[in-house]
Amino acid sequence: MRIDEILSRGGEPAFSFEFFPPKTPEGESNLYRALTELKPLDPAYVSVTYGAGGSTRDKTLEIVQRIKEEFDLEAMAHFTCVEQTTDEIEATLARMRAAGIENVLALRGDPPQGQSEWTKTEGGLEYSHELVRLIRAEHPFAVGAACFPETHIHATSADDDLRYLKEKVDAGVDFLITQMFFHNDLYFDFVERARAIGIEVPIIPGIWPITNVAQIKRVTELCAATIRPDLLAELEARRDEPEAALDFGVAYATLQSEELLREGAPGIHFYTLNRSPATRAILGALKLHRPWLQASGSISSASATRGEPSGAS
């Protein structure tokens, strides 16, 4: 089923999980074990990332197809234009379509391994909005795209980043998924600014449950996500206590998700790292508590579906 159709149904929020193609047999076992353990939570869909430089192209498609066929879950393939000509992009999209894939997350992609600067492939595409337009013109996929509450790391300014996002949405994007963030005011402010320039598609918050202090510090440095001093102090206090850090991370992500849903977010996209315990705990608590039923009366059902939170500041 198309994700834009899932998001338009209303009712419960759309919960989704993100996985990455493993590099080892042990990693593959972890992935499918996590899928088995998460399936009873009935996610609206799952997504599978695309390695740097398109390095996992075949593996991504293989996993997405297997998730659909063996796990009976809707699955979305991430897709980039890195190191592909337009003809190669078209051929891969045709393979995806033949495999029964209905959803694509269209990304420009990071530079290939060993390169620090993005360089357009000769005969290929340079910008993600070009990829979106190509997909929309020739294929019946629901098209998602990424967005950045704290601004893309390579953007010249927050305003420019939003203008580029608007161009991408106007090219045919059906929904957006945010990069991780750890303070909800960043999401609320971003949605308010996006709506102000005419971006009306659903904006799904991406939540990364903190399970390892050193890891999250490294990841946030790479993508320029912010960890406020008070949150960082709590994490540092648990640096040498892995179980305590995990428990705190689950509690924090649960509180984050609860507020987002209460304020009208259309769902939560969990970055699972191919493991299930943290996400299972968070989503299990959310489904028991159902914070979306406590949404402010000032949010109409239509705006809640769009992901337009109230109280944004």
C-alpha positions in Angstrom: 0.0 0.0 0.0 1.2 3.5 -0.8 2.4 5.4 2.3 0.5 8.6 1.2 -2.7 6.5 1.4 -1.7 5.2 4.8 -1.2 8.7 6.1 -4.5 10.0 4.7 -6.6 7.3 6.5 -6.6 9.2 9.8 -7.2 7.3 13.0 -4.1 6.1 14.7 -0.7 7.7 13.9 1.6 5.9 11.4 4.4 4.3 13.2 7.3 3.1 11.1 10.8 1.6 11.5 14.0 2.2 9.6 16.6 -0.5 9.0 19.9 -0.7 7.1 21.3 -3.5 4.9 23.7 -5.5 7.1 27.2 -6.3 6.0 27.7 -9.7 7.7 25.7 -12.9 8.2 25.4 -12.1 11.9 24.1 -8.6 11.0 21.6 -10.1 8.7 20.4 -12.4 11.5 20.0 -9.4 13.8 18.0 -7.6 11.2 15.5 -10.4 10.6 15.2 -11.1 14.3 14.4 -7.5 14.9 11.8 -7.6 12.2 10.2 -10.7 13.7 10.1 -9.1 17.1 8.7 -5.8 15.8 6.1 -7.2 13.5 3.5 -7.8 16.3 3.5 -4.0 16.9 1.9 -3.7 13.5 4.0 -0.9 12.0 2.3 1.1 9.2 5.5 0.5 7.1 9.2 0.0 7.4 12.1 1.5 5.3 15.5 0.2 4.3 18.4 2.6 3.7 20.7 2.8 0.7 24.4 2.6 1.4 26.9 5.4 0.6 27.4 5.8 -3.1 24.6 3.3 -3.7 26.8 0.6 -2.4 23.9 -1.5 -1.1 21.6 -1.0 -4.0 20.9 -4.7 -4.7 20.8 -5.6 -1.0 18.3 -2.8 -0.3 16.0 -4.1 -2.9 16.4 -7.7 -1.8 15.5 -6.8 1.8 12.6 -4.6 0.9 11.2 -7.4 -1.3 11.7 -10.0 1.4 10.0 -7.8 4.0 7.0 -7.5 1.8 6.8 -11.1 0.9 7.9 -13.0 4.1 6.8 -10.5 6.8 3.7 -9.1 5.0 4.7 -5.6 5.9 4.7 -2.5 3.7 8.3 -1.5 2.9 9.9 1.5 1.4 13.2 1.6 -0.4 15.6 4.5 0.1 17.0 5.6 -3.3 19.7 8.0 -4.4 21.2 9.3 -7.6 24.8 8.8 -6.5 27.1 7.2 -9.2 24.2 6.4 -11.5 23.3 7.7 -14.9 19.7 8.6 -15.7 19.4 5.3 -17.6 20.7 3.4 -14.7 18.3 5.2 -12.3 15.4 4.3 -14.6 16.5 0.7 -14.8 16.7 0.4 -11.0 13.3 2.0 -10.6 11.9 -0.4 -13.2 13.3 -3.3 -11.1 11.7 -1.9 -8.0 8.3 -1.6 -9.7 8.6 -5.2 -11.1 9.3 -6.4 -7.5 6.0 -4.9 -6.3 7.6 -2.0 -4.4 5.2 1.0 -4.1 7.1 3.5 -2.0 10.5 5.3 -2.5 12.4 7.7 -0.3 14.1 9.9 -2.9 17.5 11.3 -1.7 20.4 13.0 -3.5 22.7 10.8 -1.4 26.1 11.4 0.3 29.3 11.4 -1.7 30.8 7.9 -2.3 33.2 6.5 0.2 36.6 8.3 0.0 35.1 11.5 -1.4 34.3 14.5 0.7 32.5 16.6 -2.0 29.4 15.8 -3.9 30.1 15.4 -7.6 27.4 14.8 -10.2 27.8 11.6 -12.2 28.2 12.3 -15.9 24.8 11.6 -17.5 23.2 11.5 -14.1 21.3 13.9 -11.8 22.6 16.6 -9.5 19.7 17.5 -7.2 17.1 15.4 -5.3 14.3 17.5 -6.8 15.4 16.2 -10.2 15.2 12.6 -8.9 11.7 13.3 -7.5 10.5 14.8 -10.8 11.9 11.8 -12.8 10.2 9.3 -10.5 6.9 11.2 -10.6 6.9 11.5 -14.4 7.5 7.8 -15.1 6.5 5.7 -12.2 3.5 5.3 -9.9 5.4 5.2 -6.6 4.5 7.2 -3.5 7.5 9.5 -3.0 9.0 10.5 0.3 11.9 12.8 1.0 14.1 13.8 3.9 14.0 17.1 5.8 16.1 18.7 8.4 14.7 20.5 11.5 18.2 21.9 12.3 19.0 22.5 8.6 21.0 20.3 6.3 24.7 20.2 7.2 25.7 21.5 3.8 23.0 24.2 3.5 24.0 27.8 3.3 21.2 28.9 5.6 18.0 27.7 7.2 16.0 29.8 4.7 17.8 28.4 1.7 17.3 24.9 3.1 13.6 25.4 3.3 13.4 26.9 -0.2 15.2 23.8 -1.6 12.8 21.6 0.4 9.8 23.5 -1.1 11.3 22.9 -4.6 11.6 19.2 -3.8 8.0 19.0 -2.5 6.7 20.9 -5.6 8.4 18.4 -7.8 6.1 15.7 -6.4 7.0 14.6 -2.9 4.0 13.1 -1.0 5.5 13.1 2.6 8.6 14.1 4.5 10.6 12.3 7.2 12.8 14.4 9.5 16.4 13.8 10.4 16.8 12.8 14.1 16.3 15.6 16.7 16.3 15.5 20.4 14.3 18.6 21.4 10.7 18.8 20.2 10.7 22.6 19.9 13.0 22.1 16.9 10.3 20.0 15.1 7.5 22.4 16.1 9.4 25.4 14.8 10.4 23.6 11.6 6.8 22.6 10.8 5.6 26.1 11.4 8.2 27.5 9.1 7.5 24.9 6.5 3.7 25.6 6.5 4.4 29.3 6.3 6.1 28.9 2.9 3.4 26.5 1.5 4.7 23.0 2.3 1.6 21.1 3.2 2.6 17.4 3.0 2.8 15.3 6.2 6.0 15.9 8.1 6.9 12.8 10.1 9.3 13.2 13.0 12.3 10.8 13.0 13.2 9.6 16.5 16.5 7.9 17.4 16.3 6.2 20.8 19.5 6.8 22.6 21.0 3.5 23.6 24.8 4.3 23.7 26.3 7.6 24.9 29.5 7.4 22.8 27.6 6.4 19.7 25.0 9.2 19.9 27.7 11.8 20.5 29.5 10.6 17.4 26.4 10.5 15.2 25.2 13.9 16.2 28.6 15.4 15.4 28.4 13.9 11.9 25.0 15.2 11.1 25.1 18.4 13.3 22.1 17.5 15.4 21.9 19.3 18.8 22.1 17.8 22.2 21.3 20.5 24.8 23.6 20.7 27.8 21.0 19.4 30.3 20.4 16.3 28.2 24.1 15.8 27.6 24.8 16.0 31.3 22.2 13.2 32.0 23.9 11.1 29.3 27.4 11.7 30.6 26.3 10.8 34.1 25.5 7.3 32.7 28.4 6.9 30.3 29.9 4.0 32.3 26.6 2.4 33.0 25.3 1.0 29.7 22.0 -0.4 31.1 21.3 2.9 32.8 22.0 4.8 29.6 19.7 2.5 27.7 16.9 2.9 30.2 17.2 6.7 30.2 17.3 6.7 26.4 14.1 4.7 26.2 12.4 6.9 28.7 13.5 10.1 27.0 12.4 8.9 23.5 9.0 7.8 24.9 8.4 11.3 26.4 9.6 12.9 23.2 7.2 10.8 21.1 4.3 11.3 23.5 4.5 15.0 23.2 4.9 15.0 19.4 1.8 12.8 19.0 -0.2 14.8 21.5 0.5 17.9 19.5 -0.6 16.4 16.2 2.4 14.7 14.5 1.1 12.2 11.9 3.3 9.4 13.2 6.8 8.5 14.4 9.6 7.1 12.3 12.0 5.1 14.6 15.7 4.8 13.7 16.0 1.2 15.0 19.7 0.4 14.1 18.4 -3.1 13.2 17.6 -3.9 16.9 14.2 -4.1 18.5 14.3 -3.8 22.3 14.3 0.0 22.6 11.7 0.6 19.9 9.5 -2.2 21.2 9.5 -0.6 24.7 8.8 2.9 23.4 6.1 1.9 20.9 4.4 -0.6 23.4 4.1 2.2 25.9 2.7 4.7 23.4 0.1 2.2 22.2 -1.0 1.6 25.7 -1.1 5.3 26.6 -2.5 6.6 23.2 -1.4 10.2 23.6 -2.8 11.2 20.2 -6.3 10.9 21.8 -5.3 13.7 24.2 -4.6 16.2 21.4 -5.6 19.8 21.9 -9.1 20.5 20.6 -7.6 23.4 18.6 -6.1 20.8 16.2 -8.5 19.7 13.6 -8.4 16.1 12.3 -7.3 17.4 8.9 -4.3 19.3 10.3 -3.4 16.4 12.6 -3.2 14.2 9.5 -0.9 16.8 7.8 1.3 16.8 10.9 0.6 20.4 11.8 1.2 20.7 15.5 -0.4 23.3 17.7 1.6 25.4 20.1 4.5 25.6 17.8 7.0 28.2 18.8 
